[in-house]
Amino acid sequence: MEKRIETKRVTAAHRDKLVLFMIGMRVNKWWAIHKWLPVAFAMPAMIKELYQNKEYGCLSMESFFSLRTTYLLQYWRSEEELFAYAKGQTHLKAWKNFNKRCRNNSAVGIYHETYVVAPEKMESIYVNMPKFGLAKVSGYEKVTKKLQTASQRLVKN
């Protein structure tokens, strides 16, 4: 199914605080598949859980893959909801499993970064794109004369 492409210049209509959470893994030793494959398989269960339970606070996500590294960018309503999810059973089970299998070897690495972003500290532009990223969360807004530049969009809130 192809997503509708928005051909006009648009910006995300988001006006609230946002938490960006980046998480992923890096395969360091391809031959140690028994070490990194269980780590890779842990993420889909959490993604499914978050899509099925919007009340947890995860608004949307985008995923990217390269030869060695996975990258998942999540948009959260608040850091409190993100931290609460981290204490939940699905995440704790994955974290304990990672520690059991991988803490004392270098076959696979994991990472995450968390950013709390004030509304006046974010801007976006989309041209010839389906709803993506922040626009997937909040929808589009037409780029008007007052929203032509990145600096104008940063202070729109």
N, C-alpha and C positions, 0 to 999 in steps of 0.2 A: 504494500500500500504506500503510495507516494504522498508525502505531506504537501500541503498547499504552500507554494512559494509566494512570499510577499515581495513584490517588485518595487514598491516605493520605499524611500528612506523612512525608517521608523525607529523608534526608541522604546525601551521597556517602560511600561506605565507604573512601575513599582515606586511606592512612596514611603515604605516602612523600613525600619532597621532590618538587617539581613545577616545571617551567619553563613559564611562560606566554609565548607569542610572538604578538604582534599584528602583522599585516602587511596592507597594503592600498595602494590607489591612489586618487587624486582627479583627475578630469577637470577641468581648468581652462579649456580652450578646446574646446568641443564641435565646432566647425568643423574642427579639426585632427585629424580622425579617423585620418589616416595616421600620426600621432604616438602617439596613446594606444591605438588598437586592438591593435597588436602587444604592448604592455605588458599589456593585459587578457588576451590569448591566451597569454601565457607562464605564467600561474599554473595553469591546468588540468593542464598536463603535470607540474608539480611536485606538485600534489595527488594525481594518479593514481599517481605514483611513490611517494609517501609511504604511500598506502593499500596499495599492492602490496608494500611492503618494510618491514614493521613493525620489522625489526631495526635500522632507522635511528634509532629512538627516538621518533618522533612517535606519540603514543598515540591522539590523536583531534583533531578540529577542528570548528568551527562557522563558518559564513559568513553575512554580512549585506550587504545592498546598499541604497543609497539613490540618489537621483537623480544625484549626482556622485561618491560615495565608496563604495569597497568596503572591507570589513573582514573579515579572516579571523583567528579566534582559534584558535591551536594549543596543544595540551597535549603537552609533551615530557618524557621521562624525565630528561634531564640537559642542562645547557648545553653540555657537551662534545659530545654527539651532535648538538645543534642546530648548533654551530659547524662540526662535521665535515661536516654536510649542506651548509652554506653554501659549502664548498670543493669540493663535488661538481660534476660536469659539467653537470647539468641546471640547477642554480642559477647557476653561473658563466656559462653561455651566455645565460641570461635577463638577468643583471646586465650583461654586456658589451653586449648588444643595447640595453638601456635607456640605457646611457651613450653609445652611438653615436648613438642617435636623439634622446635627450631631455635630455642633460646641459646643453646650451647653449640651451634654450628652456623656456618655462613652460607648455606645452600640457598636460602631465600631471605630477603629483607622485606620489611613492611615500613610504611611511613604514613603519617597524617599531619596536616596543618589545619589550624582553625583561625579564621579571621572574622571579627565582628565589625560590620560595616554600617556606619550611620548613613541615613538616606541622602544626605548632602555630600557624601563621599563616594558616590557611585554614578556612573553614566554608562550608556550603551548606544550602539548604533547597529542596525541590521539593514542590509541591502541584498535583495535576491536570496533571502533565506526563509526557511520554514520557521515556525516558532521554535526558538532555541534558547537555552540558558535562562537568563532572568526573564526574558519575554515569555517563556513557557510557563513561568510562575504567575506573571501579572498581566499578560497580554501586551499588545502594541499600542503605541501612541504615535500619531503622525508627527514627523519632524516639521515644525513650523519655522517661521523666520526667527523666532526667539530661541529655537533649539538647534540651530545650524551647526554649532561647534561643540566640541567636547566640553570646553569650559562653560558654555551656556547650559548644557545639559547637567553638569555637576551641581549647579545652583538652582535647578528647576524646582526643587523641593522647598 
